[in-house]
Amino acid sequence: MELKELRQKNPQQLTEHLGELRREQFNLRMQKGSGQLSQTHQFGRVRREIAQVKHLLGTNKQGQ
């Protein structure tokens, strides 16, 4: 998901999306451990998106 799409979400939606990303990150780690992961570039995408969501949640708290 792009940053401008994330900016349009409210804090509750961002928190839910963060949970989904954490689950996806966990599943990727399990796939890597079992040798089933073929798309290793997904790690970077998920980590970057988690960082973006956490940043947006932090700026929302400061703005209120």
C-alpha positions in Angstrom: 0.0 0.0 0.0 1.3 3.4 -0.9 1.9 6.1 1.7 -0.8 8.4 0.4 -3.3 5.6 0.8 -2.1 5.1 4.4 -2.5 8.8 5.1 -6.2 8.6 4.3 -6.8 6.0 7.0 -7.8 6.9 10.5 -5.8 5.7 13.5 -8.0 2.7 14.2 -7.7 1.5 10.6 -3.9 2.0 10.8 -3.7 -0.1 13.9 -5.7 -2.9 12.3 -3.4 -2.7 9.2 -0.4 -2.8 11.5 -1.7 -6.1 13.0 -2.2 -7.6 9.5 1.4 -6.6 8.6 2.8 -8.2 11.7 1.0 -11.4 10.9 2.3 -11.3 7.4 5.8 -10.7 8.7 5.5 -13.7 11.0 4.3 -15.9 8.1 7.2 -14.8 6.0 9.6 -15.7 8.8 8.0 -19.2 9.1 8.2 -19.7 5.4 11.9 -18.7 5.4 12.6 -21.1 8.2 10.9 -24.0 6.5 12.6 -23.2 3.2 9.4 -22.4 1.3 10.0 -18.7 0.8 10.7 -17.9 -2.8 10.0 -14.1 -2.8 12.6 -12.8 -0.4 11.9 -9.2 -1.4 8.6 -9.3 0.5 10.6 -8.9 3.8 11.7 -5.4 2.8 8.3 -4.4 1.6 6.6 -5.5 4.8 9.2 -3.9 7.1 9.0 -0.6 5.2 5.2 -0.6 5.4 5.3 -1.3 9.1 7.7 1.6 9.6 5.4 3.9 7.6 2.3 2.9 9.6 4.1 3.4 12.9 5.4 6.8 11.8 1.8 7.9 10.8 0.5 6.7 14.2 3.1 8.6 16.0 2.5 11.8 14.1 -1.3 11.4 14.7 -0.7 11.3 18.5 1.5 14.4 18.4 -1.1 16.3 16.4 -3.9 15.7 18.9 
